[in-house]
Amino acid sequence: MSWGRIRGHEALVESFQSAVRRGRLAHAYLFAGPQGVGKRLFAGELAKALLCAHSSDNHLEACDRCPNCLQVEAGTHPDLFVAGRPEDSLEVPIEVMRELCRSFNLKSARGRGKVAILDDADDLNEASANCFLKTLEEPPARSVLLLIGTSPERQLATIVSRCQVVRFAPLPAPAIAELLREQGVDDPQLIQRLARLSGGSLGQARALADPELWVFRRKLLDDLTDPRPDSVALAHSWMRFVEEAGKETASQRRRAALVLRLIIEFLNDALTISLGGTPKPAEPADLDALRKLAERTGTDRLLEVLERCLQSEEQIDRRVQLVLVLEALMDTLGQKL
């Protein structure tokens, strides 16, 4: 049935089943964990189970056949409300939050309660968060609010204090590999590579499957490991590649972060060699370049460069101006490598 779509979070499914059986379902939950591990899918399946005509206090599971389930799947159920940050915005606007709260506070249309899913809870600004607080403090009867974010630290303390935090761990590599096969990836070597590089995120594994990303990675690393890299040209090349992802800032940041993740993995492999280990590089052709880089750069400088890359990764996530992040990072890499 419905919960069969959830992989790697079976213990969380059981915890919600138990909460319903004991009559201890909370009115608000914050789903916290890395992006792409299935928090949004879990929220949708939970909403469907709560609104299903055949679900009961003893058995929280959607039938996937009743009109309620079909409407939840189609996004048309009158007691399910979904909101999030618009693609072209850096924050959840207060207008979006006002509409969510207004709709959520109306009387239940089907009498089984109401469910609201707030995506991008990390991106609430002060105004939208304060608007949401009243609904959190005085929710409608038989209602459940599901907030989706990455970490409680990214939320206002007043919001976290009114939610039960549910932590989602990264998916194990075998689960990622199985899901990739189910989604049509049939190259065994590519599956293993993506599962290892994904960090437990199916979303990241799918994004990393983009062939253009690997072509750009090869060129960038060849230029970067040159004894005299042109850091300005490299930054401009990276920015052009990022802009090809589309006009939306969010799409460009995702592509920049993917490239940076591949650079970090490459540098981690070089560090492993410098410490006397044997890495499993993303591409076998990397091994010679990794050995040369490890010998030329040394452990201490590799650690410095990795620390700088991690700082840049956080800056991208925090929406520092992208071109400045890439230029500063390439300048550091050009000097250190």
C-alpha positions as CSV (number, residue, x, y, z in Angstrom):
1,M,0.0,0.0,0.0
2,S,0.9,3.7,0.3
3,W,3.8,3.4,2.7
4,G,5.6,1.1,0.3
5,R,6.9,4.1,-1.5
6,I,8.9,5.2,1.5
7,R,12.5,3.8,1.5
8,G,15.0,4.1,4.3
9,H,12.6,5.6,6.8
10,E,10.6,2.6,7.9
11,A,11.2,3.4,11.6
12,L,9.6,6.8,11.1
13,V,6.6,5.1,9.5
14,E,6.2,2.9,12.5
15,S,6.6,5.8,14.9
16,F,3.6,7.6,13.3
17,Q,1.6,4.4,13.3
18,S,2.3,4.1,17.0
19,A,1.4,7.7,17.7
20,V,-2.0,7.3,16.0
21,R,-2.7,4.1,17.8
22,R,-1.9,5.8,21.2
23,G,-3.9,8.9,20.3
24,R,-0.7,10.9,20.6
25,L,-0.4,12.5,17.1
26,A,1.0,16.0,17.4
27,H,-0.6,19.0,15.7
28,A,2.6,20.1,14.1
29,Y,5.8,18.4,12.9
30,L,9.1,19.8,11.6
31,F,10.7,17.3,9.1
32,A,14.4,18.1,9.3
33,G,17.1,16.5,7.3
34,P,19.3,16.8,4.1
35,Q,17.6,17.7,0.9
36,G,16.5,14.9,-1.4
37,V,16.1,12.2,1.3
38,G,12.3,11.8,1.0
39,K,10.9,14.3,3.5
40,R,8.4,15.8,1.0
41,L,7.4,12.3,-0.2
42,F,6.9,11.2,3.4
43,A,4.8,14.3,4.1
44,G,2.6,13.5,1.1
45,E,2.1,9.9,2.1
46,L,1.3,10.9,5.7
47,A,-1.2,13.4,4.5
48,K,-2.9,10.8,2.3
49,A,-3.0,8.3,5.2
50,L,-4.6,10.9,7.5
51,L,-7.2,11.9,4.9
52,C,-7.9,8.4,3.5
53,A,-11.6,7.4,3.9
54,H,-10.5,3.9,5.0
55,S,-7.7,4.9,7.5
56,S,-8.5,4.4,11.1
57,D,-7.1,5.2,14.6
58,N,-5.7,1.7,14.7
59,H,-4.3,1.6,11.2
60,L,-2.7,4.6,9.6
61,E,-2.4,3.7,6.0
62,A,-3.9,5.0,2.8
63,C,-5.8,2.6,0.5
64,D,-4.7,4.5,-2.6
65,R,-8.1,3.9,-4.2
66,C,-10.8,6.0,-2.4
67,P,-11.7,9.5,-3.8
68,N,-9.8,11.1,-0.9
69,C,-6.5,9.3,-1.8
70,L,-6.9,10.0,-5.5
71,Q,-7.5,13.7,-4.8
72,V,-4.5,13.9,-2.5
73,E,-2.4,12.4,-5.3
74,A,-3.8,14.9,-7.8
75,G,-3.3,17.8,-5.4
76,T,-7.1,18.7,-5.4
77,H,-8.2,17.5,-2.0
78,P,-10.1,20.3,-0.3
79,D,-8.6,19.6,3.1
80,L,-5.0,19.4,2.0
81,F,-3.0,22.7,1.7
82,V,0.5,22.9,0.2
83,A,2.6,26.0,0.2
84,G,6.3,26.9,-0.3
85,R,8.8,29.4,-1.6
86,P,8.0,30.5,-5.2
87,E,10.8,29.5,-7.7
88,D,11.7,33.1,-8.4
89,S,11.9,34.1,-4.7
90,L,14.5,33.8,-2.0
91,E,12.0,33.7,0.8
92,V,8.4,32.5,1.5
93,P,6.5,35.8,1.0
94,I,4.0,36.8,3.6
95,E,1.2,36.7,1.0
96,V,1.8,33.0,0.5
97,M,1.7,32.5,4.3
98,R,-1.5,34.5,4.7
99,E,-3.3,32.5,2.1
100,L,-2.2,29.2,3.6
101,C,-3.3,30.3,7.1
102,R,-6.6,31.6,5.8
103,S,-7.4,28.4,3.8
104,F,-6.3,26.1,6.6
105,N,-8.5,27.8,9.2
106,L,-11.7,27.2,7.2
107,K,-14.0,24.3,8.2
108,S,-13.0,20.8,7.1
109,A,-14.8,19.9,3.9
110,R,-14.7,16.1,4.3
111,G,-14.8,15.9,8.1
112,R,-11.6,13.9,8.5
113,G,-9.5,16.9,9.6
114,K,-7.1,19.0,7.7
115,V,-3.4,18.7,6.7
116,A,-1.1,21.5,5.6
117,I,2.4,21.0,4.1
118,L,4.8,23.9,4.2
119,D,7.8,23.3,2.0
120,D,11.0,25.4,2.3
121,A,10.4,26.2,6.0
122,D,14.1,27.3,6.1
123,D,13.1,30.2,3.9
124,L,10.5,31.8,6.2
125,N,11.3,35.5,6.7
126,E,10.4,37.2,9.9
127,A,7.0,38.5,8.7
128,S,5.8,35.2,7.2
129,A,7.1,33.3,10.3
130,N,5.2,35.6,12.6
131,C,2.1,35.2,10.5
132,F,2.4,31.4,10.7
133,L,2.8,31.5,14.5
134,K,-0.8,32.2,15.3
135,T,-1.9,29.2,13.3
136,L,0.7,27.0,15.0
137,E,-0.5,28.3,18.4
138,E,-4.2,27.8,17.7
139,P,-4.6,25.2,15.0
140,P,-8.0,24.0,13.8
141,A,-9.4,20.9,15.4
142,R,-8.1,17.6,14.0
143,S,-5.5,19.3,11.9
144,V,-1.8,18.5,11.3
145,L,0.8,20.9,10.1
146,L,3.9,19.5,8.4
147,L,6.9,21.8,8.0
148,I,9.8,20.7,5.8
149,G,13.3,22.0,6.3
150,T,16.9,21.0,6.7
151,S,17.6,21.8,10.4
152,P,15.8,23.2,13.5
153,E,18.7,25.7,13.7
154,R,17.4,27.3,10.5
155,Q,14.0,28.0,12.1
156,L,12.8,30.6,14.6
157,A,12.9,29.2,18.1
158,T,9.3,30.1,18.6
159,I,8.3,27.9,15.6
160,V,10.5,24.9,16.7
161,S,9.1,25.1,20.2
162,R,5.6,24.5,18.8
163,C,6.6,21.5,16.6
164,Q,7.7,18.0,17.2
165,V,11.0,17.6,15.3
166,V,11.3,14.5,13.1
167,R,14.8,13.9,11.9
168,F,15.4,12.3,8.5
169,A,18.8,10.5,8.1
170,P,20.5,10.2,4.7
171,L,19.4,7.2,2.7
172,P,21.8,4.2,2.7
173,A,23.8,3.7,-0.5
174,P,22.0,0.4,-1.4
175,A,18.6,2.2,-1.1
176,I,19.8,4.9,-3.4
177,A,21.1,2.3,-5.9
178,E,17.8,0.4,-5.9
179,L,15.8,3.6,-6.4
180,L,18.0,4.7,-9.3
181,R,17.5,1.3,-11.0
182,E,13.7,1.6,-10.5
183,Q,13.9,5.1,-12.2
184,G,15.6,3.8,-15.3
185,V,19.3,4.2,-14.7
186,D,20.7,0.9,-16.0
187,D,24.5,1.5,-16.0
188,P,25.8,-0.5,-13.0
189,Q,29.0,1.6,-12.7
190,L,27.1,4.9,-13.0
191,I,24.6,3.7,-10.3
192,Q,27.4,2.8,-7.9
193,R,29.2,6.2,-8.6
194,L,26.0,8.2,-8.0
195,A,25.0,6.2,-4.9
196,R,28.5,6.9,-3.4
197,L,28.5,10.6,-4.3
198,S,24.9,11.3,-3.4
199,G,25.5,11.8,0.3
200,G,22.4,9.7,1.0
201,S,20.2,12.0,-1.1
202,L,18.2,10.6,-4.0
203,G,17.6,14.1,-5.3
204,Q,21.3,14.7,-5.5
205,A,21.9,11.4,-7.1
206,R,19.5,12.2,-9.9
207,A,21.0,15.6,-10.3
208,L,24.5,14.1,-10.5
209,A,23.3,11.9,-13.4
210,D,23.3,14.8,-15.8
211,P,26.0,14.0,-18.5
212,E,26.7,17.8,-19.0
213,L,27.8,18.0,-15.4
214,W,30.5,15.3,-15.9
215,V,31.8,16.9,-19.1
216,F,32.2,20.2,-17.3
217,R,33.7,18.5,-14.3
218,R,36.4,16.9,-16.5
219,K,37.3,20.3,-18.1
220,L,37.3,22.2,-14.8
221,L,39.5,19.7,-13.0
222,D,41.9,19.5,-15.9
223,D,42.3,23.3,-15.8
224,L,42.3,23.4,-12.0
225,T,45.1,20.9,-11.7
226,D,47.3,22.6,-14.2
227,P,50.5,24.0,-12.6
228,R,49.4,27.5,-13.4
229,P,45.6,27.7,-13.4
230,D,43.9,30.9,-14.6
231,S,41.5,31.4,-11.7
232,V,39.7,34.3,-13.3
233,A,39.0,32.3,-16.5
234,L,37.9,29.3,-14.4
235,A,35.4,31.4,-12.4
236,H,33.9,32.8,-15.5
237,S,33.7,29.4,-17.1
238,W,31.9,28.0,-14.0
239,M,29.5,30.9,-13.9
240,R,28.6,30.5,-17.6
241,F,27.9,26.8,-17.0
242,V,25.8,27.7,-14.0
243,E,23.8,30.2,-16.0
244,E,23.0,27.5,-18.6
245,A,20.8,25.9,-15.9
246,G,18.2,28.6,-16.5
247,K,17.3,32.1,-15.4
248,E,16.0,31.1,-11.9
249,T,18.5,31.8,-9.2
250,A,17.5,28.6,-7.4
251,S,18.4,26.5,-10.5
252,Q,21.8,28.2,-10.8
253,R,22.6,27.7,-7.2
254,R,21.8,24.0,-7.4
255,R,24.1,23.6,-10.4
256,A,26.9,25.5,-8.7
257,A,26.5,23.4,-5.6
258,L,26.7,20.2,-7.6
259,V,29.9,21.2,-9.3
260,L,31.4,22.2,-5.9
261,R,30.4,18.8,-4.5
262,L,32.3,17.1,-7.2
263,I,35.3,19.3,-6.6
264,I,35.2,18.5,-2.9
265,E,35.0,14.7,-3.6
266,F,38.1,15.1,-5.9
267,L,40.0,16.9,-3.3
268,N,39.0,14.4,-0.7
269,D,40.4,11.6,-2.9
270,A,43.7,13.6,-3.2
271,L,43.8,14.0,0.5
272,T,43.3,10.2,1.0
273,I,46.3,9.6,-1.3
274,S,48.5,12.2,0.6
275,L,47.7,10.3,3.8
276,G,48.8,7.0,2.3
277,G,45.3,5.6,1.5
278,T,43.8,4.3,-1.7
279,P,40.6,6.2,-2.8
280,K,37.9,5.0,-5.1
281,P,37.7,8.0,-7.5
282,A,34.5,8.9,-9.2
283,E,36.2,8.2,-12.5
284,P,39.2,5.8,-12.9
285,A,40.9,8.3,-15.2
286,D,41.2,10.6,-12.2
287,L,43.8,8.5,-10.4
288,D,46.9,9.8,-12.2
289,A,45.8,13.4,-11.7
290,L,45.0,12.8,-8.1
291,R,48.5,11.4,-7.4
292,K,50.2,14.3,-9.0
293,L,48.0,16.8,-7.1
294,A,48.6,15.0,-3.8
295,E,52.3,15.0,-4.4
296,R,52.5,18.7,-5.5
297,T,50.1,20.1,-2.9
298,G,50.6,18.2,0.3
299,T,48.3,17.3,3.1
300,D,48.2,20.7,4.9
301,R,47.3,22.7,1.8
302,L,44.7,20.1,0.7
303,L,43.1,20.5,4.2
304,E,43.1,24.3,3.8
305,V,41.6,24.1,0.3
306,L,38.9,21.6,1.5
307,E,38.0,23.9,4.4
308,R,37.6,26.8,1.9
309,C,35.4,24.7,-0.4
310,L,33.1,23.8,2.6
311,Q,32.8,27.5,3.4
312,S,31.8,28.2,-0.2
313,E,29.3,25.4,0.0
314,E,27.7,27.1,3.0
315,Q,27.8,30.5,1.3
316,I,25.9,29.1,-1.7
317,D,23.3,27.6,0.6
318,R,23.0,30.9,2.4
319,R,22.5,32.7,-0.9
320,V,25.6,34.9,-0.9
321,Q,25.9,36.4,-4.4
322,L,26.9,33.5,-6.5
323,V,29.5,35.2,-8.8
324,L,31.4,36.5,-5.8
325,V,31.5,33.1,-4.1
326,L,32.8,31.4,-7.3
327,E,35.4,34.1,-8.0
328,A,36.7,34.0,-4.4
329,L,36.9,30.2,-4.3
330,M,38.7,30.0,-7.7
331,D,41.2,32.6,-6.5
332,T,42.0,30.5,-3.4
333,L,42.2,27.3,-5.4
334,G,44.5,28.9,-8.0
335,Q,46.9,30.0,-5.3
336,K,46.9,26.8,-3.2
337,L,46.8,24.0,-5.8
